């Protein structure tokens, strides 16, 4: 019997659909195949999420903070994938952390590697103690002879890269192994690492005999069109128009694929696909399910006392608070799940119920574990149409006559994981690990294969002041195309032309006015209505650099730095603690010198007692209570920190006017840290009163549409489209 091994399950489904013979061979994916190939004596393969729990146990005696990770369970669980990926990459290439230490000749990562080494050996020890293993911790393995008992040949259809350990396992299996692969300009180096030097072409290769069975030369990609747009939503118009164009040219819809370098783009397509012409290979995320939304609301209330979450699930939160047992939590999940959700959850809950280690965690921690695990679940897109929408990894091994690729921008193509920021390419090369260039080349190869397989390809990217086309376009020798905003502008509206409504709802005057509230009321009453009246808050938890610097300065000033150098060192130390390697490099390159200049200049201002985050005395104006908080006060001077590169704060002095109104004798300074300037301003109190008197308490939209560009409510308001 022959076993055929594919990269993805979608590839298997496509093979079955096109298979004419009565009897199918055995079929599996490469991941499943490699797991079944080996046996580790007296050990069982560990569950993926259980790895994180054992890793958490392992860090009990280790200073994990040196890696920028927090030691508490909730934060570590969220970020532990970085550590596991690092272990996985090293040991699958049959390297050890000691090999990385030797390659780090300048000791750039010495401290980090020492922590990771200690963590790894403690993790490995805990697994072995409980009779468990993952591929990174096994010292030895045996080939599973029973698995190959009835097989005469294994045929592997390789679309990516096999690390050294996986290739070693395959070389040791006791039956004939035939590998089918394609050599292109972009994967030539990786193929060489696996099998030796090959010229470009398609190969059937006998691995045991190291012999080419069949060779075919490569075709050249042709009929590729490239166009660009000013925004992503306009790319959606391009997608539907391109599909229609391909169908008119005779390509069947089931032979057309829409490729998404960033799968979040699917949300645009889901909204606009009102006739269900698309099917989404990535499925529908479980995070949209009723049970996930409920569990998330309970978790947010338990961890943050979030009032909106409490209102959303008041009764269920009260019910959950009475639960004290691990199994009761799992039963609560199933009891509150509908039939659709339970189809996915029944097996998951059964697996989780067997993870006895979870029983020692708090309710909040268990809930966090469930949310992290459930967020990776997806519903199959059973009601979808004939045109397939997929991510680039899902496209491996697939062949489509028509391909539409969007988001062909530098930030997405090629897209390499952030974990590659941890070790630089020189160390990776010296340690015989895949470099960032290798990984980018592999991604490029996936796209190149899409171009090779298709009769017609249409590529789109966004080009504006913030986004540039992928450099990969240069390497492919493709035209950069023209801006087609106007050409495709009607495509989406033909599908679903939105109705624009004018909100003319009056709302109550606020009792309390702050600088932010007043500025919002003046610029866009509609935004104020969404944010303060309807209480719709932005869910983005990202902490911006300006906010982080404010908090750091508050902490450092309480420590009373002794000198300008001490002041600078304390600021940078706190800014760079608990950050990813990527954030570390960004802060160092963008802010190090600016912070130094600020610290040396600002230290001169610290001669008197320093008060930070000061609530100024409240004052009444007509029926309003005016309130404001100053970043810092020294003597009669109020300081406000600014990090923006635009200096917009000098055009609108509302904030300074508040300070002057509440403390008339104070001097007002803006500390522009971006330019290292201490700027004194002299705002007019009368101006503030005029602004307050001019407010209209009706839901009007901003007069300047430029302000809509980055507004978090723009898709609810649609002012930018009207």
C-alpha positions as CSV (number, residue, x, y, z in Angstrom):
1,X,0.0,0.0,0.0
2,X,1.1,3.5,-0.8
3,X,0.9,6.4,1.8
4,X,0.7,9.9,0.3
5,X,1.7,12.8,2.5
6,X,0.6,16.3,1.9
7,X,1.3,19.7,3.4
8,X,-2.3,20.6,4.3
9,X,-5.7,18.9,4.8
10,X,-7.1,21.1,2.0
11,X,-4.5,19.5,-0.4
12,X,-5.8,16.1,0.7
13,X,-9.4,17.1,0.0
14,X,-8.4,18.3,-3.5
15,X,-6.6,15.0,-4.2
16,X,-9.7,13.0,-3.2
17,X,-12.0,15.2,-5.3
18,X,-9.8,14.7,-8.4
19,X,-9.1,11.0,-7.8
20,X,-10.6,8.7,-10.5
21,X,-9.6,5.3,-9.2
22,X,-12.0,3.3,-7.1
23,X,-9.6,2.7,-4.2
24,X,-7.9,5.6,-2.5
25,X,-4.4,5.2,-1.1
26,X,-3.7,6.1,2.5
27,X,-3.6,9.9,3.0
28,X,-2.2,12.1,5.7
29,X,-0.6,15.5,6.4
30,X,3.2,15.9,7.0
31,X,2.6,16.9,10.7
32,X,0.5,13.8,11.5
33,X,2.9,11.6,9.6
34,X,6.0,12.7,11.5
35,X,4.2,12.2,14.8
36,X,3.3,8.6,13.9
37,X,6.7,7.8,12.6
38,X,8.5,7.7,15.9
39,X,8.1,6.2,19.4
40,X,9.8,7.5,22.6
41,X,10.0,4.6,25.1
42,X,8.0,5.0,28.3
43,X,6.8,8.5,27.2
44,X,3.7,10.1,25.7
45,X,3.6,13.1,23.4
46,X,2.5,16.2,25.4
47,X,-0.7,18.2,24.6
48,X,0.2,21.6,23.0
49,X,-1.4,23.7,25.7
50,X,-0.1,21.5,28.5
51,X,3.4,22.5,27.3
52,X,2.7,26.0,28.5
53,X,1.6,24.8,31.9
54,X,4.8,22.7,32.3
55,X,6.8,25.7,31.1
56,X,5.1,27.9,33.7
57,X,6.0,25.3,36.4
58,X,9.6,25.4,35.2
59,X,10.1,29.1,35.7
60,X,9.4,29.0,39.4
61,X,13.2,29.4,40.3
62,X,14.2,31.3,37.2
63,X,14.4,35.1,36.6
64,X,12.2,35.2,33.5
65,X,11.9,39.0,33.7
66,X,15.3,39.2,32.0
67,X,13.5,38.1,28.8
68,X,11.0,40.8,29.1
69,X,8.3,38.3,30.3
70,X,6.3,38.6,33.4
71,X,6.2,35.8,35.9
72,X,2.5,35.7,36.7
73,X,0.5,33.0,35.0
74,X,-1.8,35.1,32.9
75,X,0.9,37.2,31.3
76,X,3.3,34.3,30.9
77,X,0.7,32.1,29.3
78,X,-0.1,34.7,26.8
79,X,3.6,35.2,25.8
80,X,5.0,31.7,26.3
81,X,4.6,30.9,22.6
82,X,7.8,32.9,22.0
83,X,9.8,30.6,24.3
84,X,8.3,27.4,22.9
85,X,8.9,28.5,19.3
86,X,12.6,29.3,20.2
87,X,13.1,25.8,21.7
88,X,11.3,24.2,18.7
89,X,13.4,25.9,16.1
90,X,16.7,25.1,17.8
91,X,16.1,21.5,18.6
92,X,14.4,20.6,15.3
93,X,17.6,21.8,13.6
94,X,19.5,19.4,16.0
95,X,21.2,22.2,17.7
96,X,21.5,23.0,21.4
97,X,21.4,26.3,23.3
98,X,25.1,25.8,24.0
99,X,25.7,26.0,20.3
100,X,24.0,29.4,20.2
101,X,26.1,30.6,23.1
102,X,29.3,29.7,21.1
103,X,27.9,31.5,18.0
104,X,27.2,34.6,20.1
105,X,30.9,35.8,20.0
106,X,30.1,39.3,21.2
107,X,27.9,38.0,24.1
108,X,25.0,40.1,22.8
109,X,22.5,37.6,24.0
110,X,24.5,35.9,26.8
111,X,22.1,36.8,29.7
112,X,19.0,35.9,27.7
113,X,20.5,32.6,26.5
114,X,21.5,31.6,30.1
115,X,17.9,32.2,31.3
116,X,16.5,30.2,28.3
117,X,19.0,27.3,28.9
118,X,18.1,27.0,32.6
119,X,14.4,27.2,31.7
120,X,14.8,24.5,29.0
121,X,16.5,22.0,31.3
122,X,14.0,22.5,34.1
123,X,11.1,22.1,31.6
124,X,12.7,18.9,30.2
125,X,13.2,17.5,33.7
126,X,9.6,18.1,34.6
127,X,8.3,16.4,31.4
128,X,10.6,13.4,31.9
129,X,9.5,13.0,35.5
130,X,5.8,12.7,34.4
131,X,6.6,10.4,31.4
132,X,6.0,13.1,28.8
133,X,8.0,14.5,25.9
134,X,7.8,16.9,23.0
135,X,10.2,16.8,20.1
136,X,12.5,19.4,21.7
137,X,13.1,17.3,24.8
138,X,13.5,13.7,23.5
139,X,17.1,12.4,23.8
140,X,16.4,9.4,21.6
141,X,13.6,7.9,19.6
142,X,12.7,4.7,17.7
143,X,11.0,4.3,14.3
144,X,7.4,3.0,14.7
145,X,7.8,-0.2,12.7
146,X,4.1,-1.1,13.2
147,X,3.1,2.1,11.4
148,X,5.0,1.0,8.2
149,X,4.0,-2.7,8.4
150,X,1.5,-2.6,5.5
151,X,3.2,0.2,3.5
152,X,5.4,-0.4,0.4
153,X,6.1,3.3,-0.3
154,X,5.7,6.8,1.1
155,X,5.1,9.6,-1.4
156,X,5.7,13.1,0.1
157,X,4.5,16.2,-1.7
158,X,6.7,18.8,-0.2
159,X,5.8,22.5,-0.4
160,X,8.0,23.9,2.4
161,X,11.1,23.0,4.4
162,X,12.0,20.0,6.5
163,X,14.2,20.8,9.5
164,X,17.1,18.4,10.2
165,X,15.3,16.3,12.8
166,X,12.3,15.7,10.5
167,X,14.5,14.9,7.6
168,X,16.5,12.5,9.7
169,X,13.3,10.7,10.8
170,X,12.2,10.3,7.2
171,X,15.6,9.0,6.1
172,X,15.3,6.3,8.8
173,X,11.9,4.9,7.8
174,X,12.0,1.3,6.6
175,X,10.2,1.7,3.2
176,X,10.8,3.4,-0.1
177,X,10.4,7.2,0.2
178,X,9.6,9.3,-2.9
179,X,9.6,13.1,-2.4
180,X,8.0,15.4,-4.9
181,X,9.3,19.0,-4.8
182,X,9.8,22.1,-7.0
183,X,13.0,24.1,-7.2
184,X,12.5,27.9,-7.9
185,X,14.8,30.9,-7.6
186,X,13.4,31.4,-4.1
187,X,13.8,28.0,-2.4
188,X,17.0,26.9,-4.1
189,X,19.2,27.4,-1.0
190,X,16.7,25.6,1.2
191,X,16.4,22.6,-1.2
192,X,20.2,22.5,-1.2
193,X,20.3,22.2,2.6
194,X,17.8,19.3,2.5
195,X,18.8,17.3,-0.6
196,X,21.8,18.8,-2.3
197,X,22.2,21.1,-5.3
198,X,19.4,21.0,-8.0
199,X,18.7,23.3,-10.9
200,X,15.3,24.9,-11.2
201,X,12.5,22.5,-12.1
202,X,10.0,19.9,-10.8
203,X,11.4,16.6,-9.3
204,X,10.3,13.2,-8.2
205,X,13.2,12.1,-6.0
206,X,14.1,8.8,-4.3
207,X,15.4,9.8,-0.9
208,X,17.0,6.4,0.1
209,X,18.8,6.0,-3.2
210,X,19.5,9.7,-3.6
211,X,18.3,9.5,-7.2
212,X,16.1,11.6,-9.4
213,X,13.2,9.6,-10.8
214,X,11.7,12.3,-12.9
215,X,12.5,15.9,-13.9
216,X,10.4,18.6,-15.6
217,X,11.6,22.2,-16.4
218,X,9.7,25.1,-14.8
219,X,7.3,27.3,-16.7
220,X,7.5,31.0,-16.5
221,X,4.8,33.0,-14.6
222,X,2.7,35.0,-17.1
223,X,-0.4,37.2,-17.4
224,X,0.2,39.0,-14.1
225,X,-1.4,42.5,-13.5
226,X,-0.5,44.8,-10.7
227,X,-2.6,47.7,-9.4
228,X,-2.5,49.9,-6.3
229,X,-5.1,51.7,-4.1
230,X,-5.1,54.3,-1.4
231,X,-6.9,52.1,1.2
232,X,-7.6,48.5,2.0
233,X,-11.4,48.8,1.6
234,X,-10.8,49.8,-2.1
235,X,-8.8,46.5,-2.5
236,X,-12.1,44.7,-1.7
237,X,-13.7,46.4,-4.7
238,X,-10.8,45.1,-6.8
239,X,-11.3,41.5,-5.5
240,X,-14.9,41.3,-6.6
241,X,-14.3,43.0,-10.0
242,X,-11.3,40.7,-10.6
243,X,-13.3,37.6,-9.9
244,X,-16.0,38.7,-12.3
245,X,-13.4,39.5,-14.9
246,X,-11.8,36.0,-14.6
247,X,-15.2,34.2,-14.9
248,X,-16.0,36.2,-18.0
249,X,-12.7,35.0,-19.5
250,X,-13.7,31.4,-19.0
251,X,-12.1,30.5,-15.6
252,X,-14.5,28.5,-13.5
253,X,-15.2,30.1,-10.0
254,X,-14.1,26.9,-8.2
255,X,-10.7,27.4,-10.0
256,X,-10.2,30.9,-8.6
257,X,-8.5,31.7,-5.2
258,X,-8.3,35.0,-3.3
259,X,-5.0,35.0,-1.4
260,X,-4.7,37.0,1.8
261,X,-1.2,37.7,3.2
262,X,-3.0,39.0,6.3
263,X,-6.2,37.0,7.0
264,X,-7.8,40.0,8.8
265,X,-8.7,41.3,5.3
266,X,-11.3,38.5,5.2
267,X,-13.6,40.7,7.4
268,X,-14.0,43.2,4.5
269,X,-14.9,40.4,2.1
270,X,-17.4,38.7,4.5
271,X,-19.3,42.0,4.9
272,X,-19.5,42.6,1.1
273,X,-20.1,39.0,0.0
274,X,-23.9,39.3,0.3
275,X,-24.5,36.6,-2.4
276,X,-22.2,34.0,-0.7
277,X,-19.9,33.7,-3.7
278,X,-16.9,33.2,-1.5
279,X,-15.9,30.3,0.8
280,X,-13.3,31.1,3.5
281,X,-10.7,28.4,4.0
282,X,-9.8,29.9,7.4
283,X,-13.4,29.3,8.6
284,X,-15.2,31.6,11.0
285,X,-13.4,32.4,14.2
286,X,-14.9,30.9,17.4
287,X,-14.3,34.3,19.1
288,X,-17.5,35.5,17.5
289,X,-19.5,32.7,19.1
290,X,-22.0,33.4,21.9
291,X,-20.2,31.2,24.5
292,X,-16.8,32.9,23.8
293,X,-18.3,36.3,24.1
294,X,-19.9,35.3,27.4
295,X,-16.7,33.7,28.8
296,X,-14.7,36.8,27.8
297,X,-17.2,39.1,29.6
298,X,-17.0,37.0,32.7
299,X,-13.2,37.0,32.6
300,X,-13.0,40.8,32.0
301,X,-15.3,41.4,35.0
302,X,-13.3,39.0,37.3
303,X,-9.9,40.4,36.2
304,X,-10.7,44.1,35.6
305,X,-14.1,44.7,37.3
306,X,-15.2,45.9,33.8
307,X,-18.7,47.5,34.2
308,X,-19.7,47.0,30.6
309,X,-19.0,43.3,30.9
310,X,-21.0,43.1,34.1
311,X,-24.0,44.7,32.4
312,X,-23.6,42.3,29.4
313,X,-23.6,39.1,31.5
314,X,-24.8,40.1,35.0
315,X,-26.8,36.9,35.8
316,X,-24.2,34.5,34.3
317,X,-21.4,36.3,36.2
318,X,-23.3,35.8,39.5
319,X,-23.8,32.1,38.6
320,X,-20.1,31.7,37.7
321,X,-18.9,33.3,41.0
322,X,-20.6,30.5,42.9
323,X,-18.5,27.8,41.1
324,X,-15.5,26.5,42.9
325,X,-14.6,23.3,41.1
326,X,-12.6,22.7,37.9
327,X,-15.2,20.3,36.4
328,X,-18.0,22.6,37.3
329,X,-16.4,25.3,35.2
330,X,-16.2,22.9,32.2
331,X,-19.9,22.0,32.8
332,X,-20.8,25.7,33.0
333,X,-19.2,26.2,29.5
334,X,-21.1,23.3,27.9
335,X,-24.4,24.2,29.6
336,X,-24.2,27.7,28.2
337,X,-23.2,26.6,24.7
338,X,-25.7,26.3,21.8
339,X,-25.7,23.3,19.5
340,X,-23.4,24.8,16.9
341,X,-20.8,25.8,19.6
342,X,-21.0,22.3,21.2
343,X,-20.0,20.5,18.0
344,X,-16.6,22.2,18.4
345,X,-16.4,22.2,22.2
346,X,-17.4,18.6,23.2
347,X,-14.1,17.1,22.1
348,X,-12.1,20.1,23.4
349,X,-13.7,20.0,26.8
350,X,-13.0,16.3,27.0
351,X,-9.3,16.8,26.3
352,X,-9.2,19.7,28.8
353,X,-10.9,17.7,31.5
354,X,-7.9,15.3,31.4
355,X,-5.4,18.1,32.1
356,X,-5.2,17.5,35.9
357,X,-2.6,20.2,36.3
358,X,-5.3,22.8,35.7
359,X,-7.1,21.8,38.9
360,X,-4.6,23.7,41.0
361,X,-5.2,27.0,39.2
362,X,-7.6,29.8,40.2
363,X,-10.9,30.3,38.4
364,X,-9.6,33.3,36.7
365,X,-6.5,31.5,35.4
366,X,-8.6,28.5,34.2
367,X,-10.9,30.9,32.4
368,X,-7.9,32.6,30.8
369,X,-6.6,29.2,29.7
370,X,-10.0,28.3,28.1
371,X,-10.1,31.6,26.2
372,X,-6.6,31.2,24.9
373,X,-7.4,27.7,23.7
374,X,-10.8,28.4,22.3
375,X,-9.6,31.5,20.3
376,X,-7.8,29.2,17.9
377,X,-11.0,27.2,17.0
378,X,-12.8,27.9,13.8
379,X,-16.2,26.9,12.3
380,X,-16.0,25.4,8.8
381,X,-17.4,27.7,6.2
382,X,-20.1,25.2,5.2
383,X,-22.4,27.7,3.5
384,X,-19.7,29.3,1.3
385,X,-19.6,29.8,-2.4
386,X,-17.3,28.4,-5.1
387,X,-14.4,31.0,-5.0
388,X,-11.9,30.2,-2.2
389,X,-10.4,32.8,0.1
390,X,-7.3,31.6,1.9
391,X,-4.1,32.6,3.6
392,X,-0.8,32.0,1.8
393,X,0.1,29.0,4.0
394,X,-3.2,27.3,3.2
395,X,-2.4,27.7,-0.5
396,X,0.6,25.4,-0.3
397,X,0.4,22.6,-2.9
398,X,-2.9,23.9,-4.4
399,X,-3.2,24.9,-8.0
400,X,-5.7,27.6,-9.2
401,X,-6.2,28.9,-12.7
402,X,-7.1,32.3,-11.4
403,X,-5.5,34.0,-8.4
404,X,-6.2,37.4,-6.8
405,X,-3.6,38.6,-4.2
406,X,-4.3,41.6,-2.0
407,X,-2.2,43.5,0.6
408,X,1.0,43.0,-1.4
409,X,2.8,45.4,0.9
410,X,6.1,45.4,2.7
411,X,4.5,44.7,6.0
412,X,2.8,41.5,4.8
413,X,4.8,40.1,2.0
414,X,6.9,38.3,3.0
415,X,5.6,38.0,6.5
416,X,8.1,36.5,9.1
417,X,7.3,35.9,12.7
418,X,8.4,38.4,15.4
419,X,10.3,35.6,17.1
420,X,13.1,36.1,14.5
421,X,13.9,39.4,16.1
422,X,15.4,37.5,19.1
423,X,18.6,36.3,17.4
424,X,20.2,38.3,14.6
425,X,21.1,36.7,11.3
426,X,24.8,36.5,11.9
427,X,24.4,34.4,15.0
428,X,21.7,32.3,13.2
429,X,24.1,31.7,10.3
430,X,27.0,30.8,12.7
431,X,24.8,28.5,14.7
432,X,23.5,26.7,11.5
433,X,19.9,27.9,12.1
434,X,17.6,29.2,9.3
435,X,18.2,33.0,9.0
436,X,15.5,35.6,8.5
437,X,16.5,35.7,4.8
438,X,15.8,31.9,4.6
439,X,12.4,32.4,6.1
440,X,11.5,35.3,3.8
441,X,12.7,33.2,0.8
442,X,10.4,30.4,1.8
443,X,7.4,32.8,2.0
444,X,8.4,34.2,-1.4
445,X,8.5,30.7,-2.8
446,X,4.8,30.1,-1.7
447,X,3.8,33.2,-3.7
448,X,5.9,32.3,-6.7
449,X,4.2,28.9,-6.9
450,X,0.8,30.6,-6.9
451,X,2.1,32.6,-9.9
452,X,3.5,29.5,-11.6
453,X,0.3,27.5,-11.3
454,X,-2.1,30.2,-12.5
455,X,-3.2,31.2,-16.0
456,X,-4.1,34.7,-14.7
457,X,-3.0,36.6,-11.6
458,X,-4.1,40.0,-10.3
459,X,-2.1,41.7,-7.5
460,X,-3.2,44.7,-5.4
461,X,-1.4,46.7,-2.8
462,X,-2.0,49.9,-0.8
463,X,0.1,52.9,-1.6
464,X,-0.2,56.0,0.6
465,X,2.0,58.1,2.9
466,X,2.3,55.1,5.3
467,X,2.3,52.0,3.1
468,X,4.7,50.9,0.3
469,X,4.6,48.0,-2.1
470,X,6.5,44.9,-1.2
471,X,10.1,44.8,-2.4
472,X,9.2,41.3,-3.7
473,X,7.6,43.1,-6.7
474,X,11.1,44.3,-7.7
475,X,12.5,40.8,-7.4
476,X,9.7,39.4,-9.6
477,X,10.3,42.1,-12.2
478,X,6.6,43.1,-12.2
479,X,5.1,46.4,-13.0
480,X,4.1,48.5,-10.0
481,X,0.8,49.4,-11.9
482,X,-1.4,52.4,-11.5
483,X,-3.7,53.8,-8.9
484,X,-7.1,52.3,-9.6
485,X,-9.3,53.8,-6.8
486,X,-11.6,55.6,-9.3
487,X,-11.8,52.7,-11.8
488,X,-13.0,50.2,-9.2
489,X,-15.0,52.7,-7.0
490,X,-18.4,51.4,-8.2
491,X,-17.6,47.7,-7.7
492,X,-18.6,47.5,-4.0
493,X,-21.5,49.8,-4.4
494,X,-23.0,47.5,-7.1
495,X,-22.9,44.7,-4.6
496,X,-24.2,46.7,-1.6
497,X,-24.6,50.4,-1.7
498,X,-24.7,51.7,1.9
499,X,-27.4,54.0,3.1
500,X,-26.1,57.1,4.8
501,X,-28.2,58.4,7.7
502,X,-27.9,61.8,9.3
503,X,-28.0,61.5,13.1
504,X,-29.7,64.6,14.5
505,X,-30.0,63.4,18.1
506,X,-29.6,65.9,20.9
507,X,-27.7,64.8,23.9
508,X,-27.3,66.1,27.5
509,X,-24.6,68.5,28.4
510,X,-21.9,66.9,30.5
511,X,-21.7,68.0,34.1
512,X,-17.9,67.7,34.1
513,X,-15.6,69.1,31.3
514,X,-12.0,68.0,30.9
515,X,-9.6,69.1,28.1
516,X,-10.1,65.8,26.2
517,X,-13.9,66.0,26.5
518,X,-14.0,69.6,25.3
519,X,-11.6,68.9,22.4
520,X,-13.8,66.0,21.3
521,X,-17.0,68.0,21.5
522,X,-15.5,70.8,19.5
523,X,-13.9,68.7,16.8
524,X,-16.6,66.0,16.4
525,X,-19.8,65.9,18.5
526,X,-20.6,62.5,16.8
527,X,-17.4,61.0,18.2
528,X,-18.3,62.5,21.7
529,X,-21.7,60.8,21.4
530,X,-20.2,57.4,20.6
531,X,-17.6,57.6,23.3
532,X,-19.2,59.4,26.2
533,X,-23.0,59.1,25.7
534,X,-23.2,55.5,24.2
535,X,-20.0,54.6,26.1
536,X,-18.6,52.6,23.2
537,X,-14.9,52.2,24.0
538,X,-12.0,51.1,21.8
539,X,-11.0,47.5,22.6
540,X,-7.4,48.1,21.4
541,X,-5.3,47.3,24.4
542,X,-2.1,48.6,22.8
543,X,0.0,50.9,25.0
544,X,1.4,53.7,22.9
545,X,4.9,55.0,23.5
546,X,3.7,58.4,24.8
547,X,1.6,56.8,27.5
548,X,4.4,54.5,28.5
549,X,6.9,57.3,28.8
550,X,4.4,59.3,30.9
551,X,4.2,56.4,33.4
552,X,7.9,55.8,33.4
553,X,8.7,59.5,34.1
554,X,6.2,59.5,37.0
555,X,7.9,56.4,38.5
556,X,11.5,57.7,38.0
557,X,10.8,61.2,39.4
558,X,9.5,59.5,42.6
559,X,12.9,57.8,42.9
560,X,14.7,61.3,42.9
561,X,17.5,60.8,40.4
562,X,20.9,62.0,41.6
563,X,22.3,63.3,38.4
564,X,21.4,63.8,34.7
565,X,23.2,60.5,33.8
566,X,21.3,58.7,36.6
567,X,18.0,60.3,35.4
568,X,18.6,59.1,31.8
569,X,19.7,55.6,32.8
570,X,16.6,55.1,35.0
571,X,14.2,56.2,32.3
572,X,15.8,54.0,29.7
573,X,16.0,51.0,32.0
574,X,12.2,51.2,32.8
575,X,11.3,51.9,29.1
576,X,13.2,48.7,28.0
577,X,12.0,46.4,30.7
578,X,9.2,43.9,29.9
579,X,9.3,44.6,26.1
580,X,9.7,42.4,23.1
581,X,13.0,42.3,21.2
582,X,11.4,44.2,18.4
583,X,10.1,47.0,20.8
584,X,13.6,47.1,22.4
585,X,15.3,47.9,19.1
586,X,12.6,50.4,18.1
587,X,12.9,52.3,21.4
588,X,16.7,52.3,21.3
589,X,16.9,53.5,17.7
590,X,14.1,56.0,17.8
591,X,14.3,57.4,21.3
592,X,17.6,56.8,23.1
593,X,19.3,60.0,22.0
594,X,16.2,62.1,22.4
595,X,15.6,60.8,26.0
596,X,19.3,61.5,26.8
597,X,19.0,65.1,25.7
598,X,15.7,65.5,27.6
599,X,17.1,64.0,30.8
600,X,20.2,66.3,30.8
601,X,18.1,69.4,30.1
602,X,15.2,68.5,32.4
603,X,17.4,67.7,35.3
604,X,18.0,71.4,35.7
605,X,14.2,71.9,36.2
606,X,14.1,69.5,39.2
607,X,15.6,71.9,41.7
608,X,12.3,72.2,43.7
609,X,9.8,69.5,45.0
610,X,8.3,67.6,42.1
611,X,4.6,66.6,42.0
612,X,3.5,64.2,39.2
613,X,0.0,63.4,37.9
614,X,-1.5,66.2,39.8
615,X,-5.3,66.8,39.8
616,X,-5.7,70.6,39.6
617,X,-8.3,72.4,41.8
618,X,-11.8,72.2,40.2
619,X,-13.6,75.4,39.1
620,X,-17.1,76.1,38.0
621,X,-17.9,77.8,34.7
622,X,-21.6,78.4,34.4
623,X,-23.1,74.9,34.8
624,X,-19.9,73.0,34.2
625,X,-17.3,71.7,36.6
626,X,-13.9,72.1,34.9
627,X,-11.3,69.4,35.8
628,X,-7.8,68.7,34.5
629,X,-4.8,66.7,35.5
630,X,-1.2,67.9,34.9
631,X,1.7,65.6,34.1
632,X,4.0,67.5,36.5
633,X,4.1,70.6,38.8
634,X,7.2,72.2,40.2
635,X,6.7,75.4,42.1
636,X,4.3,77.5,40.0
637,X,5.2,75.7,36.8
638,X,2.9,73.2,35.1
639,X,4.6,70.8,32.7
640,X,2.9,68.7,30.0
641,X,5.0,66.0,28.2
642,X,4.6,65.7,24.4
643,X,6.0,62.9,22.1
644,X,4.2,63.5,18.8
645,X,6.4,64.6,15.9
646,X,3.7,67.0,14.6
647,X,3.4,69.7,17.3
648,X,-0.4,69.8,16.9
649,X,-0.6,70.9,20.5
650,X,0.7,74.4,19.6
651,X,-2.2,74.9,17.1
652,X,-4.9,74.0,19.7
653,X,-4.2,75.3,23.2
654,X,-7.3,73.9,24.8
655,X,-5.3,71.8,27.3
656,X,-3.1,74.8,28.3
657,X,-6.2,77.0,28.6
658,X,-7.7,74.6,31.1
659,X,-4.5,74.7,33.2
660,X,-4.5,78.5,33.1
661,X,-8.2,78.7,34.0
662,X,-7.7,76.4,37.0
663,X,-4.4,77.9,38.1
664,X,-4.2,81.5,36.9
665,X,-0.9,82.3,38.4
666,X,0.9,79.2,37.0
667,X,3.4,79.2,34.1
668,X,2.5,76.6,31.4
669,X,5.2,74.6,29.6
670,X,5.0,71.9,27.0
671,X,8.0,69.5,27.2
672,X,8.5,68.4,23.6
673,X,10.6,65.3,24.1
674,X,10.7,64.6,20.4
675,X,12.6,67.8,19.7
676,X,14.1,68.3,23.2
677,X,12.4,71.7,23.5
678,X,10.8,73.2,26.6
679,X,8.1,75.5,25.2
680,X,6.4,78.1,27.3
681,X,2.8,79.1,26.2
682,X,0.6,81.9,27.4
683,X,-3.1,80.8,26.8
684,X,-6.0,83.1,27.1
685,X,-8.7,82.2,29.6
686,X,-11.3,84.1,27.6
687,X,-10.6,81.8,24.7
688,X,-11.6,78.8,26.8
689,X,-14.9,80.4,27.8
690,X,-15.7,81.2,24.1
691,X,-15.0,77.5,23.2
692,X,-17.4,76.2,25.9
693,X,-20.1,78.6,24.9
694,X,-19.9,77.6,21.2
695,X,-20.7,73.9,21.8
696,X,-23.7,72.4,20.1
697,X,-25.1,69.3,21.8
698,X,-26.3,67.6,18.7
699,X,-24.7,64.6,16.8
700,X,-22.9,66.6,14.1
701,X,-20.0,65.0,12.3
702,X,-16.5,66.6,12.1
703,X,-16.2,69.5,9.6
704,X,-12.7,68.4,8.6
705,X,-12.8,64.9,7.2
706,X,-9.0,64.5,7.7
707,X,-9.8,63.9,11.4
708,X,-11.9,60.8,10.4
709,X,-8.9,59.0,8.9
710,X,-7.7,57.3,12.2
711,X,-11.0,57.6,14.1
712,X,-11.9,54.4,15.9
713,X,-15.6,55.1,15.1
714,X,-15.3,55.8,11.4
715,X,-17.0,52.6,10.2
716,X,-20.0,53.3,12.5
717,X,-20.2,57.0,11.4
718,X,-19.3,56.5,7.6
719,X,-18.6,60.3,7.4
720,X,-15.3,59.5,5.5
721,X,-17.3,57.7,2.8
722,X,-20.2,60.1,2.5
